[in-house]
Amino acid sequence: MKYLIVGTGLFGSIFANEAVKHGHQVQMIERRNHIAGNVYTENIDGIQVHKYGAHIFHTSQKKIWDYVQQFAEFNRYTNEPVANYKGEIYNLPFNMNTFNKMWGVTTPEEAKAKIDEQRQVLQGKKPTNLEEQAISLIGTDIYDKLVKGYTEKQWGQKATELPAFIIRRLPVRYIYDNNYFNDPYQGIPIGGYTQIVEKLLDDPKIEVQINTDFFDNKEHYLKDYDRVVYTGMIDQFFDYRLGTLAYRSLRFEEETLDMDNYQGNAVVNYTDAETPFTRIIEHKHFEFGRGNKHQTIITREYPQDWVKGAEPYYPVNNQENDTLFKQYRDLAETEAPNVLFGGRLGQYKYFNMDQVILSALQAAGREFKA
């Protein structure tokens, strides 16, 4: 069969790799001027720059960890972000180091007592929004300094208007542990992520065209290929016929500095409301300072509203949007039965990298089952 795969991110590239294993021909088109989607990394003076935000690979599934090991060697990087609140530095996720800096407590019992005291402002009410959910987990002080401003910048809404589920799994630990993820497998590929996609697509049966927009020749593609795998926005595929799904976008401001070490950590979150960006990424720390010793590269990350034509990064999975997505999914089954919708935008779901990989392998398994 002739497959057209729209998008060269992880979902599309893994599906392409599986398709050629089963003897199919694959044509891939990519709107950007490079492959690898949002996991794209670029080597600048020996520093692997994450061009679309920090990507730290982590998973609890050994089969996913073993799968990615085929394409790159991973270092032992552990995600230990810090928070900067008006010059005060706190460890993330919220743990005994955070509680000690915030309140001077030294034991888990003292920390729990402080949080219990502060959550009394809820008067036993079941949390109905993000603000109440956060206070129920970590009290008012940490919420005010480390959650409220950051979250409202990230989502462009007041915390009282955001659903509680967004923060329900917020890591709170009564131990001195700054490792953000509980997953046993974690690291960053030595030499960056782009090599993974390059190896996935290194097959003569896979042809890749960059700078090519699916919507410039949509009807031609749908007619000329036996099967289309589409990883873009599902509402755009149908020309927003049922309405427009909500997304959040990002703007990245990259800067090269003539110094070896700017902030001492790969990721620093700015949690006050006044700082317009949410975080600064210093890329060389993902690989323990490798690269030019006289320069460093930082990226400031600015969340912004999504409008048509902007790059969508995060689906806004509230009840209204999820209902609309289901309507689009039903429309796809009736009007586009030969199209497989995949990835974060095609499935309108926030995926971590390991979840994208699993989703792509599962989709390929269903597609090519014996």
Buried (B, 14 or more C-beta within 10 A) or exposed (E): EEBBBBBBBBBBBBBBBBBBEEEBBBBBBBBBEBBBBBBBBBEBBEBBBBBBBBBBBBBEBEEBBEBBEEBBEBBEBBBBBBBBBEEEEBBBBBBBBBBBBBBEBEEBEBBEEBBEEBBEEBEEEEBEBBBBBBBBBBBBBBBBBBBBBBBBBBBBBEBEEBBBEBBEEBBBBBEEBBBBBEBEBBBBBBBBBBBBBBBBBEBEBBEBEEEBEBEEEBEEBBEEBEBBBBBBBBBBBBEEEBEBBBBBBBEBEBEEEEEEEBBEBBBBBBBBEEBEBBBBBBBBBBBEEBBBEEBBBBBBBBBBEBEEEBBBBBBBBBEEBBEBBEBBBEBBEEEBEEBBBBBBBBBBBEBBBBBBBBBBBEBBEEBBEE
